[in-house]
Amino acid sequence: AHYLATGEQLQEPESQWIGDLLLEHLEALYSLYGQRHGVRIARKHIAWYSRHLRGAATFRQKINQVEDTKGQQDLIKAFFYCRDSRGKAA
């Protein structure tokens, strides 16, 4: 909407902001589907949130092996919070 109204593209959101949003989204998934099933459903959502960042393929391989919510959350924090403002690993 901003681009259509102004002709300007907004800057990409910071990696940590994306990580925070993802963690909030996952809490809703875990609450709705339960821990076990929520972890499995969360995998595709995690892939969508991370697809544009460097190292996403390796990250997805790791995240797809995790079977618990804490493990998912820890990997997400490590991946999204340790990047510079352009999404590159720090």
PyMOL Python script that loads the backbone (N, CA, C, O; Angstrom):
from pymol import cmd

cmd.read_pdbstr("""\
ATOM      1  N   ALA A   1       0.826  -1.179   0.000  1.00  0.00           N
ATOM      2  CA  ALA A   1       0.000   0.000   0.000  1.00  0.00           C
ATOM      3  C   ALA A   1       0.877   1.252   0.000  1.00  0.00           C
ATOM      4  O   ALA A   1       0.579   2.228  -0.688  1.00  0.00           O
ATOM      5  N   HIS A   2       1.956   1.214   0.775  1.00  0.00           N
ATOM      6  CA  HIS A   2       2.856   2.360   0.831  1.00  0.00           C
ATOM      7  C   HIS A   2       3.469   2.634  -0.545  1.00  0.00           C
ATOM      8  O   HIS A   2       3.531   3.782  -0.986  1.00  0.00           O
ATOM      9  N   TYR A   3       3.912   1.591  -1.205  1.00  0.00           N
ATOM     10  CA  TYR A   3       4.533   1.752  -2.527  1.00  0.00           C
ATOM     11  C   TYR A   3       3.533   2.321  -3.534  1.00  0.00           C
ATOM     12  O   TYR A   3       3.866   3.225  -4.301  1.00  0.00           O
ATOM     13  N   LEU A   4       2.327   1.801  -3.530  1.00  0.00           N
ATOM     14  CA  LEU A   4       1.308   2.295  -4.464  1.00  0.00           C
ATOM     15  C   LEU A   4       0.953   3.756  -4.192  1.00  0.00           C
ATOM     16  O   LEU A   4       0.676   4.518  -5.119  1.00  0.00           O
ATOM     17  N   ALA A   5       0.965   4.134  -2.933  1.00  0.00           N
ATOM     18  CA  ALA A   5       0.607   5.505  -2.580  1.00  0.00           C
ATOM     19  C   ALA A   5       1.746   6.496  -2.827  1.00  0.00           C
ATOM     20  O   ALA A   5       1.502   7.649  -3.183  1.00  0.00           O
ATOM     21  N   THR A   6       3.007   6.042  -2.634  1.00  0.00           N
ATOM     22  CA  THR A   6       4.129   6.977  -2.683  1.00  0.00           C
ATOM     23  C   THR A   6       5.146   6.700  -3.790  1.00  0.00           C
ATOM     24  O   THR A   6       5.921   7.584  -4.155  1.00  0.00           O
ATOM     25  N   GLY A   7       5.147   5.491  -4.319  1.00  0.00           N
ATOM     26  CA  GLY A   7       6.162   5.107  -5.297  1.00  0.00           C
ATOM     27  C   GLY A   7       7.487   4.727  -4.654  1.00  0.00           C
ATOM     28  O   GLY A   7       8.447   4.436  -5.368  1.00  0.00           O
ATOM     29  N   GLU A   8       7.567   4.720  -3.332  1.00  0.00           N
ATOM     30  CA  GLU A   8       8.778   4.354  -2.594  1.00  0.00           C
ATOM     31  C   GLU A   8       8.635   2.973  -1.988  1.00  0.00           C
ATOM     32  O   GLU A   8       7.572   2.599  -1.493  1.00  0.00           O
ATOM     33  N   GLN A   9       9.728   2.220  -2.034  1.00  0.00           N
ATOM     34  CA  GLN A   9       9.728   0.939  -1.337  1.00  0.00           C
ATOM     35  C   GLN A   9      10.242   1.147   0.070  1.00  0.00           C
ATOM     36  O   GLN A   9      11.206   1.881   0.287  1.00  0.00           O
ATOM     37  N   LEU A  10       9.602   0.505   1.017  1.00  0.00           N
ATOM     38  CA  LEU A  10      10.061   0.560   2.401  1.00  0.00           C
ATOM     39  C   LEU A  10      11.286  -0.327   2.564  1.00  0.00           C
ATOM     40  O   LEU A  10      11.490  -1.262   1.790  1.00  0.00           O
ATOM     41  N   GLN A  11      12.097  -0.033   3.569  1.00  0.00           N
ATOM     42  CA  GLN A  11      13.239  -0.890   3.875  1.00  0.00           C
ATOM     43  C   GLN A  11      12.743  -2.236   4.370  1.00  0.00           C
ATOM     44  O   GLN A  11      11.662  -2.344   4.948  1.00  0.00           O
ATOM     45  N   GLU A  12      13.557  -3.268   4.133  1.00  0.00           N
ATOM     46  CA  GLU A  12      13.243  -4.594   4.662  1.00  0.00           C
ATOM     47  C   GLU A  12      13.224  -4.513   6.186  1.00  0.00           C
ATOM     48  O   GLU A  12      14.025  -3.787   6.775  1.00  0.00           O
ATOM     49  N   PRO A  13      12.324  -5.244   6.827  1.00  0.00           N
ATOM     50  CA  PRO A  13      12.318  -5.236   8.293  1.00  0.00           C
ATOM     51  C   PRO A  13      13.589  -5.899   8.828  1.00  0.00           C
ATOM     52  O   PRO A  13      14.183  -6.753   8.170  1.00  0.00           O
ATOM     53  N   GLU A  14      13.989  -5.496  10.015  1.00  0.00           N
ATOM     54  CA  GLU A  14      15.176  -6.068  10.629  1.00  0.00           C
ATOM     55  C   GLU A  14      14.918  -7.521  10.999  1.00  0.00           C
ATOM     56  O   GLU A  14      13.793  -7.919  11.303  1.00  0.00           O
ATOM     57  N   SER A  15      15.985  -8.291  10.963  1.00  0.00           N
ATOM     58  CA  SER A  15      15.914  -9.727  11.223  1.00  0.00           C
ATOM     59  C   SER A  15      15.322 -10.027  12.603  1.00  0.00           C
ATOM     60  O   SER A  15      14.506 -10.939  12.740  1.00  0.00           O
ATOM     61  N   GLN A  16      15.723  -9.272  13.615  1.00  0.00           N
ATOM     62  CA  GLN A  16      15.210  -9.524  14.962  1.00  0.00           C
ATOM     63  C   GLN A  16      13.702  -9.270  15.025  1.00  0.00           C
ATOM     64  O   GLN A  16      12.988  -9.995  15.716  1.00  0.00           O
ATOM     65  N   TRP A  17      13.213  -8.261  14.321  1.00  0.00           N
ATOM     66  CA  TRP A  17      11.777  -7.985  14.286  1.00  0.00           C
ATOM     67  C   TRP A  17      11.037  -9.172  13.665  1.00  0.00           C
ATOM     68  O   TRP A  17       9.979  -9.571  14.152  1.00  0.00           O
ATOM     69  N   ILE A  18      11.595  -9.733  12.589  1.00  0.00           N
ATOM     70  CA  ILE A  18      10.994 -10.910  11.951  1.00  0.00           C
ATOM     71  C   ILE A  18      10.990 -12.078  12.927  1.00  0.00           C
ATOM     72  O   ILE A  18       9.999 -12.801  13.032  1.00  0.00           O
ATOM     73  N   GLY A  19      12.098 -12.264  13.642  1.00  0.00           N
ATOM     74  CA  GLY A  19      12.177 -13.336  14.635  1.00  0.00           C
ATOM     75  C   GLY A  19      11.138 -13.182  15.728  1.00  0.00           C
ATOM     76  O   GLY A  19      10.511 -14.161  16.133  1.00  0.00           O
ATOM     77  N   ASP A  20      10.950 -11.969  16.208  1.00  0.00           N
ATOM     78  CA  ASP A  20       9.934 -11.719  17.237  1.00  0.00           C
ATOM     79  C   ASP A  20       8.540 -12.050  16.723  1.00  0.00           C
ATOM     80  O   ASP A  20       7.744 -12.680  17.420  1.00  0.00           O
ATOM     81  N   LEU A  21       8.255 -11.622  15.504  1.00  0.00           N
ATOM     82  CA  LEU A  21       6.951 -11.893  14.900  1.00  0.00           C
ATOM     83  C   LEU A  21       6.742 -13.397  14.725  1.00  0.00           C
ATOM     84  O   LEU A  21       5.662 -13.918  15.002  1.00  0.00           O
ATOM     85  N   LEU A  22       7.783 -14.086  14.264  1.00  0.00           N
ATOM     86  CA  LEU A  22       7.703 -15.537  14.089  1.00  0.00           C
ATOM     87  C   LEU A  22       7.450 -16.238  15.411  1.00  0.00           C
ATOM     88  O   LEU A  22       6.607 -17.132  15.481  1.00  0.00           O
ATOM     89  N   LEU A  23       8.160 -15.851  16.459  1.00  0.00           N
ATOM     90  CA  LEU A  23       7.953 -16.489  17.758  1.00  0.00           C
ATOM     91  C   LEU A  23       6.527 -16.275  18.272  1.00  0.00           C
ATOM     92  O   LEU A  23       5.930 -17.172  18.866  1.00  0.00           O
ATOM     93  N   GLU A  24       6.001 -15.095  18.038  1.00  0.00           N
ATOM     94  CA  GLU A  24       4.607 -14.823  18.423  1.00  0.00           C
ATOM     95  C   GLU A  24       3.646 -15.713  17.627  1.00  0.00           C
ATOM     96  O   GLU A  24       2.690 -16.257  18.179  1.00  0.00           O
ATOM     97  N   HIS A  25       3.910 -15.850  16.342  1.00  0.00           N
ATOM     98  CA  HIS A  25       3.096 -16.698  15.470  1.00  0.00           C
ATOM     99  C   HIS A  25       3.152 -18.157  15.947  1.00  0.00           C
ATOM    100  O   HIS A  25       2.129 -18.840  15.998  1.00  0.00           O
ATOM    101  N   LEU A  26       4.342 -18.620  16.289  1.00  0.00           N
ATOM    102  CA  LEU A  26       4.486 -20.010  16.728  1.00  0.00           C
ATOM    103  C   LEU A  26       3.756 -20.274  18.033  1.00  0.00           C
ATOM    104  O   LEU A  26       3.184 -21.349  18.215  1.00  0.00           O
ATOM    105  N   GLU A  27       3.766 -19.310  18.943  1.00  0.00           N
ATOM    106  CA  GLU A  27       3.022 -19.490  20.194  1.00  0.00           C
ATOM    107  C   GLU A  27       1.541 -19.742  19.896  1.00  0.00           C
ATOM    108  O   GLU A  27       0.906 -20.579  20.538  1.00  0.00           O
ATOM    109  N   ALA A  28       1.003 -19.017  18.925  1.00  0.00           N
ATOM    110  CA  ALA A  28      -0.400 -19.221  18.539  1.00  0.00           C
ATOM    111  C   ALA A  28      -0.598 -20.608  17.932  1.00  0.00           C
ATOM    112  O   ALA A  28      -1.600 -21.269  18.204  1.00  0.00           O
ATOM    113  N   LEU A  29       0.354 -21.049  17.110  1.00  0.00           N
ATOM    114  CA  LEU A  29       0.261 -22.392  16.518  1.00  0.00           C
ATOM    115  C   LEU A  29       0.319 -23.478  17.589  1.00  0.00           C
ATOM    116  O   LEU A  29      -0.471 -24.421  17.564  1.00  0.00           O
ATOM    117  N   TYR A  30       1.252 -23.345  18.526  1.00  0.00           N
ATOM    118  CA  TYR A  30       1.372 -24.340  19.598  1.00  0.00           C
ATOM    119  C   TYR A  30       0.099 -24.377  20.436  1.00  0.00           C
ATOM    120  O   TYR A  30      -0.357 -25.445  20.844  1.00  0.00           O
ATOM    121  N   SER A  31      -0.465 -23.210  20.687  1.00  0.00           N
ATOM    122  CA  SER A  31      -1.689 -23.128  21.478  1.00  0.00           C
ATOM    123  C   SER A  31      -2.871 -23.776  20.744  1.00  0.00           C
ATOM    124  O   SER A  31      -3.682 -24.477  21.348  1.00  0.00           O
ATOM    125  N   LEU A  32      -2.948 -23.531  19.454  1.00  0.00           N
ATOM    126  CA  LEU A  32      -4.061 -24.058  18.664  1.00  0.00           C
ATOM    127  C   LEU A  32      -3.955 -25.559  18.433  1.00  0.00           C
ATOM    128  O   LEU A  32      -4.937 -26.284  18.595  1.00  0.00           O
ATOM    129  N   TYR A  33      -2.770 -26.030  18.055  1.00  0.00           N
ATOM    130  CA  TYR A  33      -2.596 -27.426  17.643  1.00  0.00           C
ATOM    131  C   TYR A  33      -1.983 -28.323  18.713  1.00  0.00           C
ATOM    132  O   TYR A  33      -1.916 -29.539  18.533  1.00  0.00           O
ATOM    133  N   GLY A  34      -1.540 -27.745  19.811  1.00  0.00           N
ATOM    134  CA  GLY A  34      -0.825 -28.521  20.817  1.00  0.00           C
ATOM    135  C   GLY A  34       0.663 -28.532  20.482  1.00  0.00           C
ATOM    136  O   GLY A  34       1.067 -28.215  19.363  1.00  0.00           O
ATOM    137  N   GLN A  35       1.454 -28.897  21.457  1.00  0.00           N
ATOM    138  CA  GLN A  35       2.905 -28.837  21.300  1.00  0.00           C
ATOM    139  C   GLN A  35       3.409 -29.757  20.184  1.00  0.00           C
ATOM    140  O   GLN A  35       4.125 -29.307  19.290  1.00  0.00           O
ATOM    141  N   ARG A  36       3.050 -31.011  20.230  1.00  0.00           N
ATOM    142  CA  ARG A  36       3.605 -31.992  19.284  1.00  0.00           C
ATOM    143  C   ARG A  36       3.224 -31.668  17.840  1.00  0.00           C
ATOM    144  O   ARG A  36       4.086 -31.571  16.966  1.00  0.00           O
ATOM    145  N   HIS A  37       1.952 -31.506  17.609  1.00  0.00           N
ATOM    146  CA  HIS A  37       1.476 -31.230  16.250  1.00  0.00           C
ATOM    147  C   HIS A  37       1.860 -29.810  15.815  1.00  0.00           C
ATOM    148  O   HIS A  37       2.159 -29.575  14.644  1.00  0.00           O
ATOM    149  N   GLY A  38       1.848 -28.871  16.763  1.00  0.00           N
ATOM    150  CA  GLY A  38       2.215 -27.492  16.467  1.00  0.00           C
ATOM    151  C   GLY A  38       3.646 -27.361  15.971  1.00  0.00           C
ATOM    152  O   GLY A  38       3.921 -26.567  15.072  1.00  0.00           O
ATOM    153  N   VAL A  39       4.558 -28.132  16.549  1.00  0.00           N
ATOM    154  CA  VAL A  39       5.962 -28.112  16.119  1.00  0.00           C
ATOM    155  C   VAL A  39       6.067 -28.533  14.656  1.00  0.00           C
ATOM    156  O   VAL A  39       6.812 -27.927  13.886  1.00  0.00           O
ATOM    157  N   ARG A  40       5.340 -29.543  14.282  1.00  0.00           N
ATOM    158  CA  ARG A  40       5.399 -30.032  12.899  1.00  0.00           C
ATOM    159  C   ARG A  40       4.781 -29.028  11.921  1.00  0.00           C
ATOM    160  O   ARG A  40       5.333 -28.792  10.846  1.00  0.00           O
ATOM    161  N   ILE A  41       3.664 -28.449  12.281  1.00  0.00           N
ATOM    162  CA  ILE A  41       3.012 -27.459  11.422  1.00  0.00           C
ATOM    163  C   ILE A  41       3.871 -26.200  11.318  1.00  0.00           C
ATOM    164  O   ILE A  41       3.922 -25.558  10.268  1.00  0.00           O
ATOM    165  N   ALA A  42       4.539 -25.855  12.411  1.00  0.00           N
ATOM    166  CA  ALA A  42       5.360 -24.640  12.446  1.00  0.00           C
ATOM    167  C   ALA A  42       6.496 -24.673  11.425  1.00  0.00           C
ATOM    168  O   ALA A  42       6.944 -23.620  10.973  1.00  0.00           O
ATOM    169  N   ARG A  43       6.959 -25.845  11.061  1.00  0.00           N
ATOM    170  CA  ARG A  43       8.115 -25.950  10.164  1.00  0.00           C
ATOM    171  C   ARG A  43       7.913 -25.201   8.853  1.00  0.00           C
ATOM    172  O   ARG A  43       8.822 -24.511   8.391  1.00  0.00           O
ATOM    173  N   LYS A  44       6.740 -25.328   8.253  1.00  0.00           N
ATOM    174  CA  LYS A  44       6.528 -24.633   6.979  1.00  0.00           C
ATOM    175  C   LYS A  44       6.463 -23.122   7.178  1.00  0.00           C
ATOM    176  O   LYS A  44       6.903 -22.363   6.315  1.00  0.00           O
ATOM    177  N   HIS A  45       5.922 -22.688   8.301  1.00  0.00           N
ATOM    178  CA  HIS A  45       5.858 -21.259   8.590  1.00  0.00           C
ATOM    179  C   HIS A  45       7.259 -20.696   8.829  1.00  0.00           C
ATOM    180  O   HIS A  45       7.590 -19.606   8.362  1.00  0.00           O
ATOM    181  N   ILE A  46       8.064 -21.445   9.553  1.00  0.00           N
ATOM    182  CA  ILE A  46       9.443 -21.031   9.805  1.00  0.00           C
ATOM    183  C   ILE A  46      10.194 -20.889   8.486  1.00  0.00           C
ATOM    184  O   ILE A  46      10.962 -19.944   8.305  1.00  0.00           O
ATOM    185  N   ALA A  47       9.975 -21.819   7.569  1.00  0.00           N
ATOM    186  CA  ALA A  47      10.629 -21.752   6.248  1.00  0.00           C
ATOM    187  C   ALA A  47      10.214 -20.482   5.513  1.00  0.00           C
ATOM    188  O   ALA A  47      11.054 -19.844   4.878  1.00  0.00           O
ATOM    189  N   TRP A  48       8.959 -20.105   5.584  1.00  0.00           N
ATOM    190  CA  TRP A  48       8.484 -18.893   4.900  1.00  0.00           C
ATOM    191  C   TRP A  48       9.140 -17.649   5.485  1.00  0.00           C
ATOM    192  O   TRP A  48       9.554 -16.759   4.743  1.00  0.00           O
ATOM    193  N   TYR A  49       9.236 -17.582   6.804  1.00  0.00           N
ATOM    194  CA  TYR A  49       9.820 -16.406   7.449  1.00  0.00           C
ATOM    195  C   TYR A  49      11.316 -16.271   7.158  1.00  0.00           C
ATOM    196  O   TYR A  49      11.841 -15.159   7.116  1.00  0.00           O
ATOM    197  N   SER A  50      11.995 -17.384   6.960  1.00  0.00           N
ATOM    198  CA  SER A  50      13.461 -17.354   6.828  1.00  0.00           C
ATOM    199  C   SER A  50      13.958 -17.406   5.389  1.00  0.00           C
ATOM    200  O   SER A  50      15.154 -17.230   5.155  1.00  0.00           O
ATOM    201  N   ARG A  51      13.102 -17.637   4.442  1.00  0.00           N
ATOM    202  CA  ARG A  51      13.515 -17.943   3.066  1.00  0.00           C
ATOM    203  C   ARG A  51      14.410 -16.890   2.418  1.00  0.00           C
ATOM    204  O   ARG A  51      15.216 -17.235   1.554  1.00  0.00           O
ATOM    205  N   HIS A  52      14.299 -15.648   2.796  1.00  0.00           N
ATOM    206  CA  HIS A  52      15.051 -14.576   2.152  1.00  0.00           C
ATOM    207  C   HIS A  52      16.400 -14.284   2.815  1.00  0.00           C
ATOM    208  O   HIS A  52      17.141 -13.421   2.345  1.00  0.00           O
ATOM    209  N   LEU A  53      16.724 -14.986   3.891  1.00  0.00           N
ATOM    210  CA  LEU A  53      17.957 -14.715   4.623  1.00  0.00           C
ATOM    211  C   LEU A  53      19.063 -15.698   4.245  1.00  0.00           C
ATOM    212  O   LEU A  53      18.797 -16.853   3.912  1.00  0.00           O
ATOM    213  N   ARG A  54      20.291 -15.229   4.300  1.00  0.00           N
ATOM    214  CA  ARG A  54      21.438 -16.105   4.032  1.00  0.00           C
ATOM    215  C   ARG A  54      21.484 -17.227   5.051  1.00  0.00           C
ATOM    216  O   ARG A  54      21.234 -17.014   6.237  1.00  0.00           O
ATOM    217  N   GLY A  55      21.800 -18.403   4.590  1.00  0.00           N
ATOM    218  CA  GLY A  55      21.905 -19.557   5.469  1.00  0.00           C
ATOM    219  C   GLY A  55      20.579 -20.212   5.764  1.00  0.00           C
ATOM    220  O   GLY A  55      20.502 -21.097   6.616  1.00  0.00           O
ATOM    221  N   ALA A  56      19.522 -19.791   5.072  1.00  0.00           N
ATOM    222  CA  ALA A  56      18.180 -20.313   5.357  1.00  0.00           C
ATOM    223  C   ALA A  56      18.071 -21.809   5.093  1.00  0.00           C
ATOM    224  O   ALA A  56      17.394 -22.512   5.843  1.00  0.00           O
ATOM    225  N   ALA A  57      18.713 -22.309   4.058  1.00  0.00           N
ATOM    226  CA  ALA A  57      18.606 -23.739   3.732  1.00  0.00           C
ATOM    227  C   ALA A  57      19.192 -24.588   4.861  1.00  0.00           C
ATOM    228  O   ALA A  57      18.594 -25.585   5.263  1.00  0.00           O
ATOM    229  N   THR A  58      20.344 -24.200   5.363  1.00  0.00           N
ATOM    230  CA  THR A  58      20.968 -24.928   6.471  1.00  0.00           C
ATOM    231  C   THR A  58      20.111 -24.815   7.730  1.00  0.00           C
ATOM    232  O   THR A  58      19.921 -25.790   8.457  1.00  0.00           O
ATOM    233  N   PHE A  59      19.603 -23.620   7.973  1.00  0.00           N
ATOM    234  CA  PHE A  59      18.722 -23.391   9.118  1.00  0.00           C
ATOM    235  C   PHE A  59      17.493 -24.296   9.036  1.00  0.00           C
ATOM    236  O   PHE A  59      17.108 -24.907  10.033  1.00  0.00           O
ATOM    237  N   ARG A  60      16.881 -24.387   7.871  1.00  0.00           N
ATOM    238  CA  ARG A  60      15.689 -25.229   7.704  1.00  0.00           C
ATOM    239  C   ARG A  60      16.010 -26.699   7.941  1.00  0.00           C
ATOM    240  O   ARG A  60      15.197 -27.422   8.517  1.00  0.00           O
ATOM    241  N   GLN A  61      17.166 -27.144   7.510  1.00  0.00           N
ATOM    242  CA  GLN A  61      17.552 -28.534   7.765  1.00  0.00           C
ATOM    243  C   GLN A  61      17.614 -28.811   9.265  1.00  0.00           C
ATOM    244  O   GLN A  61      17.159 -29.854   9.734  1.00  0.00           O
ATOM    245  N   LYS A  62      18.179 -27.871  10.003  1.00  0.00           N
ATOM    246  CA  LYS A  62      18.272 -28.032  11.468  1.00  0.00           C
ATOM    247  C   LYS A  62      16.898 -27.968  12.114  1.00  0.00           C
ATOM    248  O   LYS A  62      16.563 -28.803  12.954  1.00  0.00           O
ATOM    249  N   ILE A  63      16.111 -26.987  11.728  1.00  0.00           N
ATOM    250  CA  ILE A  63      14.813 -26.774  12.369  1.00  0.00           C
ATOM    251  C   ILE A  63      13.866 -27.944  12.094  1.00  0.00           C
ATOM    252  O   ILE A  63      13.016 -28.261  12.927  1.00  0.00           O
ATOM    253  N   ASN A  64      14.006 -28.577  10.948  1.00  0.00           N
ATOM    254  CA  ASN A  64      13.142 -29.703  10.600  1.00  0.00           C
ATOM    255  C   ASN A  64      13.454 -30.962  11.393  1.00  0.00           C
ATOM    256  O   ASN A  64      12.673 -31.913  11.371  1.00  0.00           O
ATOM    257  N   GLN A  65      14.571 -30.984  12.087  1.00  0.00           N
ATOM    258  CA  GLN A  65      14.932 -32.133  12.916  1.00  0.00           C
ATOM    259  C   GLN A  65      14.496 -31.962  14.372  1.00  0.00           C
ATOM    260  O   GLN A  65      14.498 -32.922  15.142  1.00  0.00           O
ATOM    261  N   VAL A  66      14.128 -30.755  14.737  1.00  0.00           N
ATOM    262  CA  VAL A  66      13.741 -30.465  16.121  1.00  0.00           C
ATOM    263  C   VAL A  66      12.324 -30.964  16.375  1.00  0.00           C
ATOM    264  O   VAL A  66      11.435 -30.792  15.540  1.00  0.00           O
ATOM    265  N   GLU A  67      12.122 -31.584  17.540  1.00  0.00           N
ATOM    266  CA  GLU A  67      10.820 -32.173  17.870  1.00  0.00           C
ATOM    267  C   GLU A  67      10.117 -31.494  19.048  1.00  0.00           C
ATOM    268  O   GLU A  67       9.080 -31.976  19.504  1.00  0.00           O
ATOM    269  N   ASP A  68      10.669 -30.379  19.547  1.00  0.00           N
ATOM    270  CA  ASP A  68      10.032 -29.726  20.693  1.00  0.00           C
ATOM    271  C   ASP A  68      10.020 -28.207  20.506  1.00  0.00           C
ATOM    272  O   ASP A  68      10.814 -27.652  19.746  1.00  0.00           O
ATOM    273  N   THR A  69       9.110 -27.559  21.211  1.00  0.00           N
ATOM    274  CA  THR A  69       8.927 -26.119  21.053  1.00  0.00           C
ATOM    275  C   THR A  69      10.151 -25.333  21.507  1.00  0.00           C
ATOM    276  O   THR A  69      10.545 -24.374  20.844  1.00  0.00           O
ATOM    277  N   LYS A  70      10.753 -25.718  22.612  1.00  0.00           N
ATOM    278  CA  LYS A  70      11.927 -24.987  23.109  1.00  0.00           C
ATOM    279  C   LYS A  70      13.071 -25.069  22.097  1.00  0.00           C
ATOM    280  O   LYS A  70      13.760 -24.076  21.863  1.00  0.00           O
ATOM    281  N   GLY A  71      13.274 -26.219  21.508  1.00  0.00           N
ATOM    282  CA  GLY A  71      14.320 -26.375  20.508  1.00  0.00           C
ATOM    283  C   GLY A  71      14.074 -25.470  19.310  1.00  0.00           C
ATOM    284  O   GLY A  71      14.999 -24.837  18.802  1.00  0.00           O
ATOM    285  N   GLN A  72      12.820 -25.410  18.859  1.00  0.00           N
ATOM    286  CA  GLN A  72      12.490 -24.514  17.745  1.00  0.00           C
ATOM    287  C   GLN A  72      12.761 -23.068  18.124  1.00  0.00           C
ATOM    288  O   GLN A  72      13.380 -22.326  17.361  1.00  0.00           O
ATOM    289  N   GLN A  73      12.304 -22.671  19.288  1.00  0.00           N
ATOM    290  CA  GLN A  73      12.466 -21.281  19.717  1.00  0.00           C
ATOM    291  C   GLN A  73      13.941 -20.917  19.870  1.00  0.00           C
ATOM    292  O   GLN A  73      14.348 -19.817  19.496  1.00  0.00           O
ATOM    293  N   ASP A  74      14.735 -21.820  20.410  1.00  0.00           N
ATOM    294  CA  ASP A  74      16.165 -21.547  20.591  1.00  0.00           C
ATOM    295  C   ASP A  74      16.867 -21.376  19.243  1.00  0.00           C
ATOM    296  O   ASP A  74      17.673 -20.460  19.079  1.00  0.00           O
ATOM    297  N   LEU A  75      16.568 -22.244  18.284  1.00  0.00           N
ATOM    298  CA  LEU A  75      17.177 -22.120  16.961  1.00  0.00           C
ATOM    299  C   LEU A  75      16.737 -20.843  16.253  1.00  0.00           C
ATOM    300  O   LEU A  75      17.535 -20.202  15.569  1.00  0.00           O
ATOM    301  N   ILE A  76      15.481 -20.478  16.415  1.00  0.00           N
ATOM    302  CA  ILE A  76      14.966 -19.245  15.799  1.00  0.00           C
ATOM    303  C   ILE A  76      15.695 -18.038  16.376  1.00  0.00           C
ATOM    304  O   ILE A  76      16.112 -17.151  15.631  1.00  0.00           O
ATOM    305  N   LYS A  77      15.850 -17.999  17.686  1.00  0.00           N
ATOM    306  CA  LYS A  77      16.559 -16.874  18.309  1.00  0.00           C
ATOM    307  C   LYS A  77      17.999 -16.806  17.818  1.00  0.00           C
ATOM    308  O   LYS A  77      18.499 -15.726  17.502  1.00  0.00           O
ATOM    309  N   ALA A  78      18.664 -17.947  17.754  1.00  0.00           N
ATOM    310  CA  ALA A  78      20.054 -17.977  17.291  1.00  0.00           C
ATOM    311  C   ALA A  78      20.160 -17.508  15.841  1.00  0.00           C
ATOM    312  O   ALA A  78      21.103 -16.801  15.485  1.00  0.00           O
ATOM    313  N   PHE A  79      19.206 -17.894  15.010  1.00  0.00           N
ATOM    314  CA  PHE A  79      19.256 -17.551  13.589  1.00  0.00           C
ATOM    315  C   PHE A  79      18.862 -16.102  13.326  1.00  0.00           C
ATOM    316  O   PHE A  79      19.572 -15.395  12.610  1.00  0.00           O
ATOM    317  N   PHE A  80      17.757 -15.650  13.885  1.00  0.00           N
ATOM    318  CA  PHE A  80      17.235 -14.320  13.582  1.00  0.00           C
ATOM    319  C   PHE A  80      17.875 -13.204  14.397  1.00  0.00           C
ATOM    320  O   PHE A  80      17.952 -12.071  13.922  1.00  0.00           O
ATOM    321  N   TYR A  81      18.332 -13.490  15.599  1.00  0.00           N
ATOM    322  CA  TYR A  81      18.847 -12.425  16.464  1.00  0.00           C
ATOM    323  C   TYR A  81      20.330 -12.156  16.269  1.00  0.00           C
ATOM    324  O   TYR A  81      20.844 -11.160  16.779  1.00  0.00           O
ATOM    325  N   CYS A  82      21.015 -13.002  15.559  1.00  0.00           N
ATOM    326  CA  CYS A  82      22.464 -12.846  15.359  1.00  0.00           C
ATOM    327  C   CYS A  82      22.766 -12.400  13.925  1.00  0.00           C
ATOM    328  O   CYS A  82      23.629 -12.970  13.258  1.00  0.00           O
ATOM    329  N   ARG A  83      22.046 -11.378  13.461  1.00  0.00           N
ATOM    330  CA  ARG A  83      22.219 -10.882  12.103  1.00  0.00           C
ATOM    331  C   ARG A  83      22.310  -9.373  12.125  1.00  0.00           C
ATOM    332  O   ARG A  83      21.866  -8.716  13.066  1.00  0.00           O
ATOM    333  N   ASP A  84      22.899  -8.835  11.062  1.00  0.00           N
ATOM    334  CA  ASP A  84      22.933  -7.374  10.952  1.00  0.00           C
ATOM    335  C   ASP A  84      21.607  -6.883  10.377  1.00  0.00           C
ATOM    336  O   ASP A  84      20.700  -7.680  10.135  1.00  0.00           O
ATOM    337  N   SER A  85      21.495  -5.607  10.163  1.00  0.00           N
ATOM    338  CA  SER A  85      20.231  -5.016   9.729  1.00  0.00           C
ATOM    339  C   SER A  85      19.823  -5.461   8.325  1.00  0.00           C
ATOM    340  O   SER A  85      18.662  -5.301   7.946  1.00  0.00           O
ATOM    341  N   ARG A  86      20.761  -6.020   7.541  1.00  0.00           N
ATOM    342  CA  ARG A  86      20.426  -6.482   6.190  1.00  0.00           C
ATOM    343  C   ARG A  86      20.200  -7.990   6.130  1.00  0.00           C
ATOM    344  O   ARG A  86      20.061  -8.549   5.042  1.00  0.00           O
ATOM    345  N   GLY A  87      20.161  -8.654   7.279  1.00  0.00           N
ATOM    346  CA  GLY A  87      19.867 -10.076   7.317  1.00  0.00           C
ATOM    347  C   GLY A  87      21.060 -10.981   7.180  1.00  0.00           C
ATOM    348  O   GLY A  87      20.903 -12.198   7.082  1.00  0.00           O
ATOM    349  N   LYS A  88      22.260 -10.413   7.171  1.00  0.00           N
ATOM    350  CA  LYS A  88      23.458 -11.240   7.076  1.00  0.00           C
ATOM    351  C   LYS A  88      23.875 -11.695   8.449  1.00  0.00           C
ATOM    352  O   LYS A  88      23.774 -10.946   9.420  1.00  0.00           O
ATOM    353  N   ALA A  89      24.350 -12.937   8.534  1.00  0.00           N
ATOM    354  CA  ALA A  89      24.803 -13.460   9.821  1.00  0.00           C
ATOM    355  C   ALA A  89      25.938 -12.594  10.340  1.00  0.00           C
ATOM    356  O   ALA A  89      26.861 -12.244   9.605  1.00  0.00           O
ATOM    357  N   ALA A  90      25.852 -12.258  11.613  1.00  0.00           N
ATOM    358  CA  ALA A  90      26.874 -11.391  12.235  1.00  0.00           C
ATOM    359  C   ALA A  90      28.092 -12.189  12.642  1.00  0.00           C
ATOM    360  O   ALA A  90      29.047 -11.627  13.179  1.00  0.00           O
TER     361      ALA A  90
END
""", "prot")
cmd.dss("prot")
cmd.show_as("cartoon", "prot")
cmd.util.cbc("prot")
cmd.orient("prot")
